[in-house]
Amino acid sequence: MAAMETLAALEGNIGAVGYGLAAIGPGVGVGIIFGNGTQALARQPEAAGLIRANQILGFAFCEALALIGIVMPFVY
């Protein structure tokens, strides 16, 4: 009986580690997107609308990856 409880606890920890690893990529991606967007705005302020729209689109895609990463440990 103790072996089953240990196995259940181990599976829960593996899911948490899996999400932690899945959150690293989108976190780095969001940092790159907004860092480069800030540089682009500094270089060409007249293109602010287009740059900001592309930033938001990239941010949404990166966050979608994070949300998929949080769902996967529950599915598998």
Backbone bond lengths (Angstrom), bond angles and torsions (degrees), N, CA, C in turn:
res aa  C-N    CA-C-N  psi(-1)  N-CA   C-N-CA  omega(-1)  CA-C   N-CA-C  phi
1 M - - - 1.449 - - 1.525 110.40 -
2 A 1.310 117.37 -38.74 1.464 120.69 -179.87 1.525 110.73 -66.32
3 A 1.332 116.50 -31.41 1.466 119.52 179.48 1.523 110.81 -65.98
4 M 1.331 118.24 -36.92 1.465 121.53 179.30 1.526 110.70 -67.61
5 E 1.334 116.60 -39.67 1.463 119.83 178.41 1.529 110.73 -66.06
6 T 1.320 116.06 -39.77 1.463 119.92 177.90 1.517 110.69 -64.56
7 L 1.323 117.14 -41.65 1.459 121.45 179.09 1.525 111.02 -64.39
8 A 1.324 117.80 -40.60 1.464 121.19 178.49 1.526 110.79 -65.16
9 A 1.319 116.99 -40.70 1.467 120.09 178.29 1.524 110.81 -66.31
10 L 1.316 116.72 -38.18 1.462 120.90 179.42 1.521 111.13 -66.21
11 E 1.321 117.57 -40.79 1.464 120.67 179.08 1.524 111.10 -64.64
12 G 1.311 118.19 -37.51 1.463 120.89 177.04 1.517 111.65 -64.92
13 N 1.326 116.80 -39.72 1.464 120.23 178.70 1.518 111.60 -68.83
14 I 1.308 117.69 -35.56 1.464 120.64 178.36 1.525 110.18 -65.24
15 G 1.332 117.37 -37.38 1.465 120.33 176.68 1.515 111.57 -63.56
16 A 1.324 117.09 -39.83 1.468 120.52 179.15 1.522 111.00 -66.93
17 V 1.315 116.88 -40.23 1.465 120.23 177.39 1.522 110.08 -66.08
18 G 1.322 116.81 -38.59 1.465 120.47 178.04 1.510 111.83 -61.43
19 Y 1.323 117.33 -42.72 1.463 118.82 178.24 1.519 110.81 -69.07
20 G 1.310 117.59 -37.17 1.467 119.70 177.64 1.514 111.72 -59.76
21 L 1.324 116.30 -42.43 1.463 119.79 176.86 1.522 111.37 -68.26
22 A 1.328 116.93 -35.55 1.465 120.12 179.89 1.519 111.65 -71.20
23 A 1.311 119.00 -23.20 1.466 121.79 -179.18 1.520 112.71 -84.89
24 I 1.321 117.57 -15.26 1.464 120.08 -179.16 1.526 110.86 -66.27
25 G 1.323 117.19 -47.24 1.467 121.06 -177.57 1.522 113.40 -59.93
26 P 1.335 118.29 -52.85 1.465 118.42 177.85 1.526 113.23 -62.75
27 G 1.315 117.86 -33.02 1.463 119.66 177.83 1.520 111.84 -63.98
28 V 1.318 116.23 -43.71 1.461 120.42 176.87 1.526 109.96 -66.64
29 G 1.329 116.35 -40.85 1.463 120.40 -179.75 1.518 112.78 -61.61
30 V 1.315 117.03 -42.18 1.467 120.65 179.17 1.526 110.03 -64.84
31 G 1.314 117.06 -39.86 1.461 120.02 177.50 1.517 112.24 -62.67
32 I 1.320 116.62 -41.92 1.466 120.52 178.59 1.520 110.67 -66.11
33 I 1.327 117.02 -43.08 1.467 120.91 -178.64 1.523 110.85 -59.98
34 F 1.324 117.48 -50.76 1.459 119.57 -176.12 1.527 112.00 -74.93
35 G 1.327 117.98 -29.95 1.464 120.01 175.53 1.520 111.45 -65.22
36 N 1.335 116.00 -47.34 1.461 119.48 178.79 1.520 111.52 -69.97
37 G 1.314 117.48 -32.42 1.462 119.98 176.40 1.516 111.93 -64.98
38 T 1.324 116.41 -38.79 1.462 120.36 177.31 1.525 110.86 -65.20
39 Q 1.324 116.88 -40.68 1.463 120.00 176.62 1.525 111.12 -64.16
40 A 1.323 116.82 -41.02 1.464 120.25 179.74 1.523 110.99 -65.38
41 L 1.322 117.65 -39.34 1.468 120.71 177.60 1.525 111.45 -66.02
42 A 1.322 117.06 -34.25 1.461 119.87 178.40 1.525 111.03 -69.78
43 R 1.330 116.66 -33.82 1.465 119.96 -178.84 1.522 112.63 -80.51
44 Q 1.331 116.90 -39.05 1.467 120.88 -177.01 1.525 110.09 -133.97
45 P 1.308 118.06 80.43 1.467 120.10 -178.76 1.526 113.48 -64.93
46 E 1.326 117.70 -23.06 1.466 119.92 -179.42 1.528 112.45 -70.75
47 A 1.318 118.10 -18.18 1.462 121.94 179.33 1.526 111.37 -99.10
48 A 1.317 117.49 26.75 1.467 121.35 -173.80 1.522 112.47 -60.96
49 G 1.327 118.14 -40.17 1.463 120.27 -178.34 1.519 112.56 -62.92
50 L 1.318 116.59 -45.86 1.466 121.01 -179.92 1.528 111.29 -67.53
51 I 1.319 115.77 -42.35 1.470 119.60 -179.35 1.523 110.33 -64.18
52 R 1.332 116.57 -44.37 1.462 119.92 -178.54 1.528 111.05 -65.63
53 A 1.332 117.51 -37.89 1.469 120.25 178.17 1.525 110.63 -63.84
54 N 1.325 116.79 -41.82 1.462 119.81 178.42 1.524 111.66 -68.26
55 Q 1.326 117.09 -33.88 1.466 120.30 176.09 1.525 110.65 -62.59
56 I 1.308 116.11 -46.29 1.466 120.06 -177.42 1.525 110.73 -65.98
57 L 1.325 117.17 -38.54 1.467 120.46 177.72 1.532 110.79 -64.20
58 G 1.317 117.00 -45.53 1.464 120.46 177.63 1.517 112.38 -63.50
59 F 1.333 116.25 -38.97 1.461 120.94 177.45 1.525 110.78 -61.91
60 A 1.338 116.34 -42.12 1.468 120.20 -179.95 1.523 110.91 -63.48
61 F 1.331 117.19 -41.36 1.465 119.72 178.88 1.527 111.40 -65.78
62 C 1.321 117.60 -40.89 1.468 120.37 178.57 1.523 111.55 -65.01
63 E 1.313 116.87 -41.66 1.456 119.76 179.40 1.525 111.47 -69.77
64 A 1.324 117.37 -29.84 1.467 119.75 175.13 1.522 110.01 -62.91
65 L 1.325 117.06 -38.47 1.466 119.83 176.45 1.525 111.16 -62.97
66 A 1.325 116.99 -38.57 1.466 120.09 178.14 1.526 110.96 -66.07
67 L 1.321 116.93 -39.72 1.467 119.77 178.84 1.526 111.30 -67.81
68 I 1.315 117.08 -37.97 1.466 119.88 175.41 1.524 109.37 -63.47
69 G 1.332 116.45 -38.97 1.457 120.60 178.87 1.514 113.03 -64.43
70 I 1.334 117.87 -32.27 1.466 119.53 179.83 1.529 111.03 -77.56
71 V 1.319 118.04 -24.05 1.464 121.41 -178.80 1.529 111.32 -83.78
72 M 1.315 117.78 -34.46 1.463 121.20 -173.79 1.532 114.85 -58.33
73 P 1.341 120.59 -41.02 1.472 117.20 177.98 1.528 113.36 -62.15
74 F 1.330 117.60 -26.13 1.459 119.77 178.69 1.523 111.65 -80.17
75 V 1.321 116.94 -27.71 1.465 120.97 -177.88 1.523 110.49 -79.16
76 Y 1.332 116.73 -44.18 1.472 119.89 -175.08 1.493 111.21 -106.59
